[in-house]
Each structure stands twice: as C-alpha cells, then as structure tokens.
Amino acid sequence: MLRGGVGVAKHRSTPGRGRRVLSWVGESLLTLLAVFGVVCVVAVIAAYFFGVNIMLFKTGSMSPEIPAGSVALVRTIPAAEAEVGDVVTVDRPGQLPVTHRVISNEPDPANPPDGRIIEMKGDANNQPDPFPYHVDEVKLLFWSQPGWGHVVARLADPRILAG
C-alpha cells in the first residue's frame, strides 16, 4: 500500500508459530513433571518394600568420599550383617542419627541374640566416635552422590511438593 508516494510494507506475523512454541513448552513441562512423578512413585515403592531411605549429609565427617551436601540411599539391615568398612547410619534416641564407617562389630552380651556393639569412625575424623552403639539394626549406605543434597532438600519444600 502506498501513502504519499512512500511504500509501506505490511508486517506479516505467523500467529500459528507462537502457539506451536507455547504448545511445545507446555508439553515438555508436562513430560518433565510426569517423569518426576514416576520417580517419586518408584521412590515410595522402594522405601515401602525394600526399606530404602534418603539421607542428606550436612557435615563433612565422611569427606572426601561423602562430602557435606551429598545425598545417599540407605536400606535397613540387621546389625549383625554390617561389616567392618561398611558405611552405616545408626539411630540415636533423642538425637540426630550418625552415619560413619564401621570399625568393629561384636555381639552384645546384654542383648542376645540380635544385639550388636558397633564402633564407628567418620573418615574425616581423627578419632573413633566417643562411645560404641548398642543396636539391633542399622541403615547400610549403598549409593551416594555429592552435591545432590541441596537439590533433594529443595524438592522436599512443601511449596514445591504442592505444585
């Protein structure tokens, strides 16, 4: 179209292209959320049937192998099955659990037949833990990943879970 002798070109937009991009973004987001949902369902099933739990490491007592900020998977086993060199978590009544390496595992004469006296030491610590642990069961660490603890903690935020 000409106005006063100057050519003005009409801008041609493609409204379908913008919708296609939005549709692709929406479908990608839904796919990502579906995958996350499947991972959550598998995690719940594993926790229920296999006794698997997620641990977050807040301290560096197991560095350098498991530094602070790591995430780990553990499963509950009888304390008698924990071997010297295994990394296990011991629950302590009224305190946070402790996760260190087993340095000895002996029968507990005060708690037969399943009771054990386990001594542990953090890899980064100079001395063993001050007291042995009297336990029937422990959580055996079977996988860990440095740096993922922050991600898992963030995903556990109630606002994220609600979304």
N, C-alpha and C positions, 0 to 999 in steps of 0.2 A: 504494500500500500504506500502511496506517495502522499506526502503532506508538504506542501510548499516546495515541491521540487526535490525534497530530500527523501531518499529511500529509507524506510524503517522496516526492519525485518521483524517478523513475529517470532517470539521465543517459543519454541516447541518443547514442551515437557512431556515426559512419559510417566503419567500417574501410575501405571501398572508396575513400573520398575521399583518405585518406592515401596509399594505394597509387597512385592516379592522379597525385597530385602528384609522388611519387618517380619514377614512370614517365616523366612529362613532363620532369623534371630530368635523368634518365638519358638520354633520347632527345635532349634539347637538347645535353647534353655530348658525346654520340657524334656528333651532327651537326657541332658545332664542331670536334671532333678530325678528322672526315672532311674538312672544308673546309681545315683546317690541313695535312692530309696531301696534298691536291690541290695546294695552294700550294707545298709542298715539292717535289713531283714536277715541277711546272711549272718551278720554280727550277732543279732539277737538269738538266732537259732544256734550258732556256735556256742554262745555263752550259756544257753539253757542246756543243750545236750552234751556238750564237751567240757563245760566248766571253764571256758575261756573268758578272761577279763582283760581290759585295757589298763595299763599302768602309765602314768606320766611321771617323768623324773624331774624333780625340782632342784635337786642338789647334784653336785659333781662327784659324789663319793665313789662312783663306779667308773669315773673317767680313767683313761681315754676311750675305752671300749663303748661305754654308755654315758655320754656327757649329759649335763643338765639340759633340759629341753627335749629330751628323747621321748619317744613313745615305745611301749613294749607290749607284747601279748604274753600272758601267763595262763597256766592251767593248774588246777588244784590236783595234787598228788599226795599219797601217804608220805609222811616224813621219812619213813624207812627207805623209800626209793630215791631220796635226794643223795647224790654222790658228791664226794669232795671235788671241788672245781665247778659244780653247778651254781648258777646264779638263781637264788630263790627269794621270795618275799615271805616274811613272817609277820602275821598279825600280832599286835601287842594291845592288850586290853587298855582302853583309856588313852592310847597314844596312836600316832600315825604308824602304819606298817613300815618295816625296814626291808630294803632289798639290797643284799650283799652276796658275796661268794662264800659257799660252804667250805670251811677249813677242817671241820671234823663233824662226825655224825655217829653218836653212840646211843645204845638203848638207855632208856630212863628207868632205873630200877624202882622209882617211886610211882611209875605209871605204866605197868605192863598191860597188855602186850604191845600196844601201838605207840606208846610214848617214846619220844626221842629227845636227846640233848644235842642241840646243834650249835656249833660255834661258827661265827661268820666274820668276814672282814671285807670292807669296801676296798676296791682295787686302788683307789687314790689315798687310802688311809694308811698311816704308818703302823698302827696297832690294830689288833682284832677288836671287835665290839667288846665293851666292858663286861658284859655278862652273857653266859650261854642262854639259849632259848629252849624252853621246855614245850614241845609241840607234838601234836598228833599228825598234822598235815601242814604242807607248805604250798606255795604257788611257784611252780617252775617256769622260769623265763625261757621261751623258745624262739622269740623273734624280737628285734628292736630296730628302730630307725632314728638316727639323730636328727634333731630339728623339727620333727613332726609333732612334738608335744604341743607346741603353740597352736598349730592348725587344729588338732583334736580338741584342745581346750576352747578354741574359738567356736568350733562347730557345736560344742556342748552348751553354748549360750542359749538360754530359754527363748530369746527373740529369734535366733536362727532356727531352732527346732520348731518353733511355732510356724515359721514360714514354710 
